């Protein structure tokens, strides 16, 4: 069985840098994610059910917009 390598520094949705301070050797207190609101847990689980990598700020903003507009992701 082939297990794909997950790059923890990449967003699992767009595959660009997630700019995670922790992955870069910093602390969670210094990460960009401390300054944003996250969508409900169910939305995050639907968007990326099998990943434990951090989502990038851009994708968090898009997910929050989808929640605000009442849009359900189909991918």
Buried (B, 14 or more C-beta within 10 A) or exposed (E): EEEEEEEBEBBBBEEEBBBBBBBEEEEEEEBBBEEEEEBEEEBBEBBBEEBEBBBBBBBBBBBBEBBEEEEEEEE
